[in-house]
Amino acid sequence: MPPERSAVTLAAPSARALPGDVPLPAVVLFLLAVFVAAGGWLPALAALGDPESAMRLVAVREFLGGRGWYDLLEPRLGLSPGVMLPWSRLADLPLATLILALDPAAGRPAAELLAVNLWPPIAFVLFGWGVVATVLRFADGVAAAAALVLVVLSPPALALFAPGHLGVDTLHAVLFAWTLAALVRADGSARAAAAAGVLVAASIAIGPGTPVPMLLAGAVPALAWIRDGDRWRRGFAAYGIAFAAAVAVFFLLCVPPARWSVPATDRLSAVHLVAAAVGGLGAAAIARVLRGGPADGATGYLLRGAGVAGVVSVLVAVVAAAFPGWLDAIGADPRPGALSVETATAARSVLDVARLTPWQLPGHFAGPAVALVLATVAAAVSRRGRSYGPVLLAASLAASLVMALWRQGDLAIAQIAAAVAITVAGTVIARNGLGPRHPAAPLLHNAWVLAAPLLWALTGDLALDGTQRRLQRVAAVATAECLAALGETLAALPPGLVVAPPAYGPHLLLRTASPVLAAPFPTAVEGVLAADAILFADDGRRPFDAAGARTLALCPHDADTRALAGRAPQGLASRLVAGERPAWLEVVADGPAALVLRRRTEPTDVTGSLPPPVLRPALD
């Protein structure tokens, strides 16, 4: 017999609908998707902003041009033979599918432009339904619509769905929203728990950047099973079996046979396959053997907890024995040289943000911090109804906020979790704090849902320094214009290896036929170090020639270039920014925004003189 629905649930979601029985969240989601699409529509592919989006389009073009499903080696990037892209082909599939669908009607160039503009808003709709499904587990359509509004009021989260943003973090956000929706229903549905396991496996298979709360998703049914074994037995077992099976399927789908035995930390590999099999099947086994519930008291908790600890211990032991050194590699810092916190904003911690851009702190962290306090209160008051959903949301928000403090790239997931948690918290506190039949509970709930967007705006984007935001936009436009000028100049030259700041690399690959030395990806470490050796050296000629480079490209006034110059005041990059032009480099373009220099050809001896004769040694 399924457990009773918790008291935190309000009236049926359809109770608040517009005429024609169209749910309010659906209307709000459609309007917000139109707003997202119209607000940042790109007029041309040259306006693609971040390096990963440019690299995605490069990879999709090559895939549609005949590159194999498993062939993720980019030969035009880095040192020979190239660089393995840090994601699976699954990440390229949505954009490639859209381009193929639009190509017959629009032609390939127009299809590419339409696809890069349409895919992020489409992803927003998929993501939004996941948010709505999560909130509707506890509240009504008004609260679900409010959660969507909060996401749009969160700049880091909204940026994931801006037209032209093609990063894997967009897919991770969609999967994260639906994982939450599945987990908050897992106590009463084995199918929901199994769906959560499949979604987490899909996020791992796509590529790097899987949100930590998703990686910890298995801990939710595990901890709930420890507390209430009989209630969570089917859900815990279903999650484990589905996760193990899905990882196996994605392993066959994403990993070429030649790499089946190669361990990796930045992509799906044999390590994940073994860990998922041991952990998932082990969870199913102990859920079947160990039973009980809260009536068991401490003895039952300890027994089931020991079972979970045993599975984790076996998992770690098997991974350590089968793949020695893999656990040490997880903690290695993949950010050498130019991939520092000055140039890679996603890698910044809260301390780096406080040092480099302190004006961003209130808007980034105030809203999630308030949401965490309210979610914690909601989790505490919901325990009387044995509801695990609010506890799950509070735990997910806490984990994502901790990761955002350590790495700014996880901030969007923290704000998404906060947007869901803060609207759910109002409902849970109103219903459970006052009691489900208290006459003031609906009033408190509705007042909170209406006030939440205003509170979020005041602690979010409106709290940011307007001058700084305008300066950022101006700098972004200047960088885009410079990259366009660099691409036009390099496209007119014979193909040859280009040395440029890593952030430029994917954009130059998109615009030219020339290979580039560096890109801001963990798998491109060797090329980044080679670029460092050139740009930081006093002269740079020897490492330039050693890399086989032909051209050097810079945007002298760009933040990335100035950061490189500041790290080596006597280096080549700093001298070029200061206006020096070494004799071994020939100026191709030297405008106010873009600088392109080519290796000067060494003069050859054309005097016609013969080499001195070689005399035979005299005979003794």
Buried (B, 14 or more C-beta within 10 A) or exposed (E): EEEEEBBBBBEEBEEBBEEEEEBBBBBBBEEBBEBBBEEBBBEEBBBBBBBBBBBBBBBBBBBBEEBEBBBBEBEBBBBEEBBBBBBBBBBBBBBBEBBBEBBEEBEEEEBBBBBBBBBBBBBBBBBBBBBBBBBBBBBBBBBBBBBBBBBBBBBBBBBBBBBBBBBBBBBBBBBBBBBBBBBBBBBBBBBBBBBBBBBBBBBBBBBBBBBBBBBBBBBBBBBBBBBBBBBBBBBBBBBBBBBBBBBBEBBEBBBEEEBEEEBBBBBBBBBBBBBBBBBBBBBBBBBEEBEBBEEBEEEBBEBBBEBBEEBBEEBBEBBEEBBEEBEEBEEEEBBBBBBBBBBBBBBBBBEBBEEEBEBBBBBBBBBBBBBBEBBBBBBBBBEEBBBBBBBBBBBBBBBBBBBBBBBBBBBBBBBBBBBBBBBBBBBBBBBBBBEBEEEEBBEBBBEBBEEBBEBBBBBBBEBBBEEEBEEBEEEEEBBBBBBBBBBBBBEEBEBBBBBBBBBBBBBBBBBBEBBBBBBBBBBBBBBBBBBBBBBBBEEBBEBBEEBEBBBBBBBBBBBBBBBBBEBBEEBBBBBBBEEEEBEBBBEBBEEEBBBBBBBEEEEEEEEEEEEEEEEEEEEE
